Amino acid sequence: MGKIICLMGKSASGKDTVYKRLLADRELGLKHIVPYTTRPIREGERNGVEYYFTEESAFWELKRQGRIIEDRAYHTCHGLWRYFTVNDSQFREEGQNYILIGTLEAYEKLKDYFGTGRLLPIMIVLDDGIRLQRALDREKKQAVPRYEEMCRRFLADSEDFSEKKMAQAGISRCFENRDLDKCLEDIRCYMKKEIRSLE
């Protein structure tokens, strides 16, 4: 296995768009890692693409088998939702570089599991006002908008991605996503340089 690029950022910072564009870049040659979740599928999502959508019982069976690399549980306005990464066939290719979307907590656990040298953190940042408007626009498109959960996540992100926690995780470089093309170019240049230095 090669390197794992861990793409992080607060909700509605544009992580999904950046992720898809980096994944589509043939020059980078990245392979995606699909995480698992017990939350309900959203409008426009596909099982096995954004996430593997699963049940609580499946999480505990994977836990029993010792196959869960990292997991996070959130007590949302709609019940307990879990997000987790599984040691499955996705990690098998020798020399392949991977990309996944995660949180600071997930990044720390991935470092513990795979070793610091295998992980490359990419932190996306964006003005809170812009993020809030994007989150609201996205939620309005859902068949059943979950505004309470949107607000809970927005507030929780302030704590989860605090400057103190980013410093503790060793995150010193952030990429502002006000201009998507510039953000992507900055990330590509950074990744190429850092992946070479980790080899």
Residue, then its C-alpha position, 0 to 999 in steps of 0.5 A: m500500500g502507498k500513501i493515504i490522503c486524508l481530506m478534512g474540513k468542516s461541513a459544507s466546506g466543499k470537501d466532496t467536490v474537491y475529493k471528486r476532482l482529485l479522484a478524477d485527476r488521472e495524473l494523481g492516480l488516486k484510488h478512493i476508500v469508501p467509508y461506512t455509515t449507519r446514517p440514512i442515505r441522502e438524496g442523490e447518494r449511492n451505496g458504495v460511492e459516498y459511503y457503504f450504508t449499513e445497519e448498527s448490527a453490521f457495525w458490531e459484527l465488524k467490530r467483533q471481527g477486529r476489522i474496524i480501523e477507526d469509528r466515530a459515533y454522533h448523537t444526532c437529532h435523529g438518533l445515533w449515527r456511526y461513521f467508520t473505516v473498515n480494513d477490507s479489500q479496498f486497502r490491498e493494492e501494493g504501491q497504490n495511493y489512496i484518498l478518503i474524507g475524514t475528520l481530525e479524530a479519524y485522521e489521528k486513529l488512521k495514523d495510529y493504525f497505519g503509521t504517520g509516514r503513510l498519512l498525508p492530511i489535507m485540510i479544507v477551510l472556508d468562511d463560516g457564513i459561506r458554509l452555512q449558506r451552502a449547508l442550507d441550500r443543500e438541505k433544502k434539496q433533500a426530500v426530508p430536510r433535517y435542519e436541526e441536524m444541519c445546525r447541530r453539525f455546524l456548531a459541533d464543527s467549531e469544536d471538532f476543528s478548533e485551532k487547538k485540535m488541529a495543532q495537536a494533530g500536527i495540521s499546519r497547512c490549510f487550503e482555502n476553498r473560496d476559489l475552487d480551481k485555485c484551491l485544487e491547484d494548490i492541493r495538487c502541487y502540495m500533494k505531489k511534493e509531499i508524496r515524493s518526500l514521503e517515498 
